């Protein structure tokens, strides 16, 4: 799993697994989920992260969990 934060766009992306991207499902105006053809979740994007995640104010974030 990788977690990336883009402070220019204030977007947080959680990369959960590998697979062939099929589509992005809009959960809310601020939460998007990338899925495969079979519905496997590849990643989650949170837009306006500093506004939508309480106590989330990092200057930069780039984590990788194996």
Residue, then its C-alpha position, 0 to 999 in steps of 0.5 A: x500500500x502506498x499513500x501519496x499526498x499532492x499539496x498543490x491539489x490537496x489530494x490524498x491517494x491511497x494505492x491499495x493493490x495492483x490490477x488493470x484499471x477499469x473505472x473510477x467510481x464517485x462515492x461523494x464529491x470528494x471521494x473517488x475509488x478506482x476499481x478493476x472490471x471485477x470490482x477489486x478496489x485499486x485505490x482511493x482518492x480523497x480530494x480537498x484532503x485538508x478539509x475532509x480529513x479531521x486533523x490532516x494538515x501535513x506539509x508533505x506525505x509520501x508513505x509506503x507500507x509493504 
